[in-house]
Amino acid sequence: MSTRLGAVTDAQGKYRITGVAAGTVTIRARRIGFLASERTVSLADDQSLTVNFALSVAPLLIDAMVVTGHRAAQVRAPSAIRSSGSM
């Protein structure tokens, strides 16, 4: 029987997964830009367990990207006409 449970870490990297049945379970941690890591642990009834992970950096490699920009046409307002008014 395979059950998928999950959690998201808080700002300090802490997480809590509830509702895990007793027995042997595999916990997987992953984050974009890092290699995933797995730990298999045994969990007894009503047991709390701390499992820490240290993920290794794995930069994402993507193909070259071309970014093209276009400038919209600009219309300038006519310059103000000054008159020297000596009448």
KACOR-V326054 format. One record per run of one state. SS is the DSSP state (H for helix, E for strand, L for the rest). FROM is the first residue (numbers start at 0). LEN is the number of residues. Records with the same first field share a line. If there is no record, write none. Layout:
BEGIN
SS->FROM-LEN  FROM-LEN
END
This chain:
BEGIN
L->0-22  29-4  34-2  43-13  57-30
E->22-7  33-1  36-7  56-1
END
